[in-house]
C-alpha cells in the first residue's frame, strides 16, 4: 500500500478499538516504524501554510489554494496532490465531541458532588437543630418569630457552603498555578464569572439543603422544645 506516495507492506491488522469520545477512530490509524516514518514521510514534510479566507467563498478559495500549491510543487495534471488542505472547521468538528464529552462528564461529577454535599449540609443542620432545641424553645418563648429562627439556620447552612466553596476555589487556583508553572504553554485563566457562578451555586446548595431543617426548627412548639432533653 502507499502512504503519501511511499510504498509500505502490511504485516498485520489490529483488532477494532472503536473511537475515542466519539471523535477520533483508532481503527483508521496506521502503525509504522519510526525510521520509516522519518525517511519516507517526515523528511518530505515542508511545514504548513496558514491562510485566512472568506467563509462565504470557501469552495472557491479551496480550489484556488489547491491550484496554487500544485503550481508551486510543479505537479503535472495527472499527478496526485502531495499535500493536504485542512480547514479549522473540520478540526473543530473533530474536537467538539471531545469537548462535549468532557463537559458532560464534568457536569455529572459536579452534580453528584453537589448532591452528596447537600445531603451532608442537611444532616449537619438537622443535628444543629436537635442540639439547640431548648435554645430554640427559649427564644420562641421570649417572642422570636418563626421567620427569625428560619433565617438563622438558613444563614448557617449558607455560610457552611460558602466556606466550602471558597476552599474549593482556593484549591483549584493552587492547582491551576502549579499547572501553569509546570507547563507555561498551557495557560489557565480564572474569569470573574466562573467565581461568581461557583459562589452562587454554593449559596443555592446552602439554601436548598438547609431549608427543611430550618423549617422544622421554626415549627417547634416552644413548650415541647423547653422540655426536650
N, C-alpha and C positions, 0 to 999 in steps of 0.2 A: 504494500500500500504506500501511497505518497502522503507525506506530511509537509505541507508548504513546499512542495516540489522535491523533497528529499525522499528517496526510497527507504522503506523500513520493512522488516519481516515480522509478521505476527507470530509470537511464540506461545501465546496463551490468552485466554479470555477469563476475566474475573466474574464472580457471581454478581448478580444485581444487588446494588446497595440502596437504590432509591434516591430521593432528593433531600437536600438539607433545608429545612424550614420552608419547603415549597418553592425554593428559588433555584439553587444550583443542583444539577443532577450529576452524581458521581458516575453514572452509567455512560456518560458521554465523554469521559476522561481517558487520556492515553498515558501510559507509564513507559518512559523510555530512559535509557542510561544517561547519566549526566554528561558524560563525554560526548555522546552522540548529539545531545541537545546543543552543547556548546559549539560543536564542529559544524553541524548541519543547519541549526535554527538560530541559535543566539548570535552566531557570527554574522548572519545575514540581516539582523535587526539593525536598522539605521535610525532608530529613535522614533519619536512620534511628533506629529504636527497638529496643533490645535487650531481650529478655525471656528469663528463665530459667524453665524448666518441668520437670516430672517426665517423664522419658523414658518411663515406663510408661504414661502417658496422653497420648502425643504427638498422636494424631489428635484427641482431644477438645480439647486446648489449641490446636491449629491452627484448629479450627472456631470456638472462642471468640475467638481473636485476629482472625480474618477478620471475624466479625460485629461485633466492637468497632471495628475500623478502618472498616468500611462505615458504621457509625453516626457515627463521628467525621467522616468525609468527606461525610456526608449523601448517600449514594448510594441511588438508587431500586432496588427489587428487580430491575428489568430491566436496570440499568446494569452494565457490566463493572467489575471491580476496576481501580482506577487506582493500585494499589500492589502490591508483591511481598512474599511471605513466604519468606525464605531460612533454611535450617537450617544450623547449623555442621557437622552430619554430612555434608551434601551438599558443602559446601566442602572438608571433609576428604577425602571420596571423590575429589574432583577433584584435590586436591594429593597424595594418596598415590601415584598413578602417577609423578608428577614426582619425589617423594622417592625412590621405589624405583629409578627410572631413574638418578638422580644417585648413589645408593648403589651400584648395580651398576657404573656406570662407574668410581666411585672404587675399588671393590674390584678391578676388572680392572686399572686403572692401578697401584694399590698392589701387587697380586700380581706384575705384570710388573717393577716396580721392585725388589721384594724378590728376585725370581728373578735379575735381572741383577746386583744387589748380591751375592747369594750366590755367583754364578759368579766375580765379581771377588775376593771374600774367599778363595774356594778357590784361585784362581790365585796370589794373594799368599802364601798359606800353603804351597803347593807350592814356590814359589820360595824361601821362607824355609827349607824343609826341604832343598832342594838346596844352598843356600849354606852350611848348617850341618851338612852330612853328617859331616865329620870331627869336629866338636864332639859330634855325637850318638854317633859311634863311640867317642870318648874317654870320654864319660860312661857308656856301657854297659860299656866295658872296666873302668871303675872301680867297677862294681856297680849302676849306675842300673837301675831296673826299667822294664819296658815301660809300665806304667800311669803312671809318673812322666813319661816322655817324652810319652805320650799326653796327659796332663793339661796339660803345659807348652804344647803347641801349641794345644790346645783353648782354654785360657785366653787365649792371644794372639789367637786368632780372635774370641773373645767380646769382648775388650777393644776390638778394632778396630770391631766392630759397635756396641758401646755408645757409643763416641766418635761414630760416625756418627749414632746415634740422638739423642744429646744435641745435636749440631749441628743436626739436623733439627727438634728441639723448639724450639731457640733461634730458628731462622729462622721457624718457624710462630708462635711467640709474638710476635716482632717484627712480622710481617705482620699478625697479629690486632690488635696495639696500633695500627698505622697505620690499619687499617680502623675501629676504634673511635674513633680521634681524628678521622678524616675524616667518619664517619657515626655520631654518638652514638646515633641511633635504631636502629642495627643492632648490638646487643650480641653479643659473642662471649665465651663462658665456657670456661675451661680447667678441666676437672674432674680430680681426682687419679686417677680410674680410667683416664682416657684416657692419662695419663702412664705409669701402671703397665703398661697394655696395650702401649704403644709400647716401653717398655724390655723387657718380656717377649718381644715379637716380635723385638727386636734380639738378645736372648740366644739365642732359638731359632734364628734365622738363623745366628748365630755357631757354635753347636754343630753345626748341620746341615752348614754349608759347611766347617767345619774338621775334621770327624770323619775323612774319608777321608785328607787329608794327614797328620793326626796319627797315624792308624793305620799309614800307610806309614812314617812316621818311627820309630814304636815297633817296627816289624817289621824294621828294618835289622839286618843281620848286623854285629857290631862290627868284625870283621876286614876285611870288604869296605868298610865305612864309613871305616876308617882309611886304606885305600888310595885312596879317592876323591880325584880331582884336580879 
